[in-house]
Amino acid sequence: MGLFVTCLVDVYRPTVGFASLSLLEKAGCRVEVPEAQTCCGQPSWNSGDRAGTQAVAKQLIAAFEDFDYVVAPSGSCGGMIRYYPDVFDGEPAWKARAEALAAKTFEITSFLTDVMGWDGIEASYDDTVTYHDSCSGLRQMKVKGQPRHLLSKVKGVELTEMDRPEECCGFGGTFCVKYGEVSDRMVTDKTTDIEKTGAGTMLAGEVGCLLNMAGKAKRRGQRTKYRHVTEVLAGMTDTPAIGEER
């Protein structure tokens, strides 16, 4: 299978890539990370640049189409690949290749539980955690119970839910740039909801959401730690949490 690392993981949180690789190998997968992989094209697609999106998508399709599965530690990037057939409307040959890739692309916790049927977590993490359901992961990739099931296997973890775990954090990729004031109000509400849980750690499956929430929490003086769920599942929590000083 091919591991789609994603831009934000590569640039801001490479630990998530290593944690994803570790989990997939423990589940019995033979994993490759194609060097030719690029951005999924979501920023250009959301900005109305079809031609730019097609150029990026063609390279990503070529890099991953020979694998049995494609797995990403991100519901939004995996979800963008699921949109590829729409990107190539009017181009039958590329649309067929896009449909084939979309059908075998998964978010990592969904792949581990729904495809591999694996929950052999060996990690421990002694803290109360809460979990944010990212928009694309929840609504497009149908990720909800899978990360919670895997977290239930981590020794020491106690999950306490927010009042509104499915509410958007306000990131939305280019949304937070185009609608900064609205985004700020949304992330303020979200970090308030997180703080109310009393959890020591906030987990999510989306680095973009985590960067957005962790940044706001730090500016508000909140002390909650922010981590990608794969880091806890793989036992890779020695590195500072997102937004913490090294």
C-alpha positions as CSV (number, residue, x, y, z in Angstrom):
1,M,0.0,0.0,0.0
2,G,1.0,3.6,-0.5
3,L,1.2,6.1,2.4
4,F,0.1,9.6,1.3
5,V,2.0,11.7,3.8
6,T,0.3,15.1,2.9
7,C,1.9,18.5,2.8
8,L,1.1,19.6,6.4
9,V,2.5,16.4,7.9
10,D,5.6,16.7,5.8
11,V,6.3,20.3,6.6
12,Y,4.9,20.8,10.1
13,R,4.5,17.4,11.8
14,P,6.6,14.6,10.3
15,T,6.1,12.6,13.5
16,V,2.6,11.9,12.2
17,G,4.1,10.3,9.1
18,F,6.4,8.1,11.1
19,A,3.5,7.2,13.5
20,S,1.3,6.3,10.5
21,L,4.0,4.1,9.0
22,S,4.5,2.3,12.4
23,L,0.8,1.6,12.8
24,L,0.4,0.3,9.3
25,E,3.4,-2.0,9.5
26,K,2.2,-3.4,12.9
27,A,-1.1,-4.1,11.2
28,G,0.7,-6.3,8.7
29,C,0.9,-3.9,5.7
30,R,3.8,-3.6,3.3
31,V,4.1,0.2,3.1
32,E,5.8,2.4,0.5
33,V,6.1,6.2,0.5
34,P,6.3,7.3,-3.1
35,E,8.8,10.2,-3.5
36,A,6.8,11.6,-6.4
37,Q,3.8,12.4,-4.3
38,T,2.7,16.0,-4.1
39,C,-0.1,18.1,-2.7
40,C,-3.6,16.6,-3.2
41,G,-4.7,19.9,-4.9
42,Q,-7.3,20.9,-2.4
43,P,-6.2,24.5,-2.0
44,S,-6.4,25.1,-5.8
45,W,-9.7,23.2,-6.1
46,N,-11.3,25.2,-3.3
47,S,-10.1,28.4,-5.0
48,G,-11.7,27.5,-8.3
49,D,-8.5,26.6,-10.2
50,R,-9.5,23.5,-12.1
51,A,-6.5,23.5,-14.4
52,G,-4.1,23.8,-11.5
53,T,-5.9,21.0,-9.6
54,Q,-5.8,18.7,-12.6
55,A,-2.0,19.2,-13.0
56,V,-1.4,18.2,-9.4
57,A,-4.0,15.4,-9.4
58,K,-2.4,13.8,-12.5
59,Q,0.9,13.5,-10.7
60,L,-0.6,12.1,-7.6
61,I,-2.7,9.6,-9.5
62,A,0.4,8.4,-11.4
63,A,2.4,8.1,-8.1
64,F,-0.3,6.0,-6.3
65,E,-2.5,4.2,-8.8
66,D,-0.4,0.9,-8.8
67,F,-0.9,0.4,-5.1
68,D,-3.6,-1.8,-3.7
69,Y,-4.6,0.9,-1.2
70,V,-3.7,4.5,-0.5
71,V,-3.8,5.7,3.1
72,A,-3.5,9.2,4.5
73,P,-3.4,10.5,8.1
74,S,-5.9,13.1,7.0
75,G,-9.6,13.0,6.1
76,S,-9.5,16.2,4.1
77,C,-6.6,15.1,1.8
78,G,-8.0,11.6,1.5
79,G,-11.4,13.2,0.8
80,M,-9.9,15.4,-1.9
81,I,-8.8,12.3,-3.7
82,R,-12.4,11.0,-3.5
83,Y,-13.3,14.2,-5.4
84,Y,-10.9,13.5,-8.2
85,P,-13.6,12.1,-10.5
86,D,-15.3,15.5,-10.4
87,V,-12.0,17.2,-11.2
88,F,-11.8,15.3,-14.4
89,D,-15.4,15.7,-15.7
90,G,-15.2,15.8,-19.5
91,E,-11.9,13.8,-19.6
92,P,-13.0,10.1,-19.7
93,A,-9.6,8.5,-19.5
94,W,-8.4,10.5,-16.5
95,K,-11.8,10.3,-14.9
96,A,-11.6,6.5,-15.0
97,R,-8.1,6.5,-13.4
98,A,-9.4,9.0,-10.8
99,E,-12.4,6.8,-9.9
100,A,-10.1,3.8,-9.5
101,L,-7.8,5.7,-7.1
102,A,-10.7,7.2,-5.2
103,A,-12.2,3.8,-4.5
104,K,-9.1,2.6,-2.7
105,T,-8.2,5.7,-0.7
106,F,-8.8,5.7,3.0
107,E,-8.1,7.8,6.2
108,I,-5.8,5.8,8.4
109,T,-8.0,5.0,11.4
110,S,-10.7,3.9,9.0
111,F,-8.3,1.8,7.1
112,L,-6.9,0.1,10.2
113,T,-10.4,-0.8,11.6
114,D,-12.7,-1.1,8.6
115,V,-10.3,-2.7,6.1
116,M,-7.6,-4.4,8.1
117,G,-9.8,-5.2,11.1
118,W,-6.9,-4.4,13.3
119,D,-6.8,-2.9,16.8
120,G,-3.6,-4.3,18.2
121,I,-2.5,-1.1,19.9
122,E,0.4,-1.5,22.4
123,A,0.8,2.1,23.4
124,S,0.1,3.8,26.7
125,Y,-0.7,7.4,27.4
126,D,-1.6,8.5,30.9
127,D,-4.0,11.4,30.4
128,T,-7.6,12.5,29.9
129,V,-8.2,13.2,26.2
130,T,-10.9,14.7,24.1
131,Y,-11.4,14.2,20.3
132,H,-12.3,16.7,17.5
133,D,-14.1,15.2,14.5
134,S,-12.8,17.1,11.5
135,C,-15.3,18.1,8.9
136,S,-14.0,16.1,5.9
137,G,-13.1,13.1,7.9
138,L,-16.5,12.9,9.5
139,R,-18.8,13.8,6.6
140,Q,-16.8,12.6,3.6
141,M,-14.7,9.7,4.8
142,K,-17.2,8.6,7.5
143,V,-14.7,8.7,10.3
144,K,-16.3,8.8,13.7
145,G,-16.1,5.7,15.8
146,Q,-12.8,4.3,14.4
147,P,-10.4,6.6,16.2
148,R,-12.3,6.3,19.4
149,H,-12.3,2.5,19.2
150,L,-8.5,2.5,18.7
151,L,-8.0,5.0,21.6
152,S,-10.0,2.6,23.8
153,K,-7.1,0.2,23.4
154,V,-4.4,2.7,24.6
155,K,-3.5,2.0,28.3
156,G,-4.1,5.0,30.5
157,V,-6.3,7.0,28.2
158,E,-9.6,8.3,29.4
159,L,-11.8,9.9,26.7
160,T,-14.1,12.8,27.7
161,E,-16.3,14.2,24.9
162,M,-16.9,17.8,24.1
163,D,-20.4,19.2,24.0
164,R,-20.0,19.7,20.2
165,P,-17.1,17.4,19.0
166,E,-18.4,17.6,15.4
167,E,-18.5,21.4,15.1
168,C,-16.0,22.9,12.7
169,C,-12.9,24.5,14.2
170,G,-12.8,27.2,11.6
171,F,-9.7,26.1,9.7
172,G,-11.2,24.8,6.4
173,G,-7.9,25.3,4.5
174,T,-8.3,28.5,2.5
175,F,-11.5,29.3,4.4
176,C,-9.5,30.7,7.3
177,V,-7.7,33.0,4.9
178,K,-10.8,34.2,3.0
179,Y,-13.0,34.6,6.1
180,G,-10.6,35.4,8.9
181,E,-13.1,37.0,11.3
182,V,-15.6,34.2,11.0
183,S,-12.8,31.6,11.3
184,D,-11.6,33.3,14.5
185,R,-15.0,33.2,16.1
186,M,-15.4,29.5,15.2
187,V,-12.0,28.5,16.7
188,T,-12.7,30.6,19.8
189,D,-15.9,28.7,20.3
190,K,-14.1,25.4,19.7
191,T,-11.2,26.0,22.1
192,T,-13.8,27.1,24.7
193,D,-15.6,23.8,24.3
194,I,-12.3,21.9,24.5
195,E,-11.3,23.7,27.8
196,K,-14.6,22.9,29.3
197,T,-13.9,19.2,29.1
198,G,-10.9,19.5,31.5
199,A,-9.0,17.2,29.2
200,G,-5.2,17.4,29.3
201,T,-4.8,16.5,25.6
202,M,-6.9,17.3,22.5
203,L,-6.6,14.8,19.7
204,A,-7.7,14.9,16.1
205,G,-6.9,13.2,12.8
206,E,-6.2,16.4,10.9
207,V,-3.0,18.5,11.2
208,G,-4.6,21.6,9.8
209,C,-7.3,21.6,12.4
210,L,-4.7,20.9,15.1
211,L,-2.5,23.8,14.1
212,N,-5.5,26.1,14.0
213,M,-6.8,25.1,17.4
214,A,-3.4,24.9,19.1
215,G,-2.5,28.3,17.9
216,K,-5.7,29.9,19.2
217,A,-5.4,28.0,22.5
218,K,-1.8,29.2,23.0
219,R,-2.8,32.8,22.3
220,R,-5.6,32.4,24.9
221,G,-3.2,31.1,27.5
222,Q,-4.8,27.6,27.6
223,R,-2.6,24.7,28.7
224,T,-4.2,21.8,26.7
225,K,-1.8,19.7,24.7
226,Y,-2.7,19.2,21.0
227,R,-1.6,16.0,19.2
228,H,-2.5,13.9,16.1
229,V,-4.3,10.7,17.1
230,T,-1.7,8.6,15.4
231,E,1.1,9.9,17.7
232,V,-0.8,8.5,20.7
233,L,-1.8,5.3,19.0
234,A,1.8,4.6,18.0
235,G,3.3,5.6,21.3
236,M,5.2,8.4,19.7
237,T,4.6,11.2,22.2
238,D,8.2,12.1,23.2
239,T,8.2,15.1,20.9
240,P,6.6,18.3,22.1
241,A,2.9,18.7,21.4
242,I,1.8,21.0,18.6
243,G,2.6,24.6,19.6
244,E,4.9,23.7,22.5
245,E,8.5,24.9,22.7
246,R,11.2,22.3,22.0
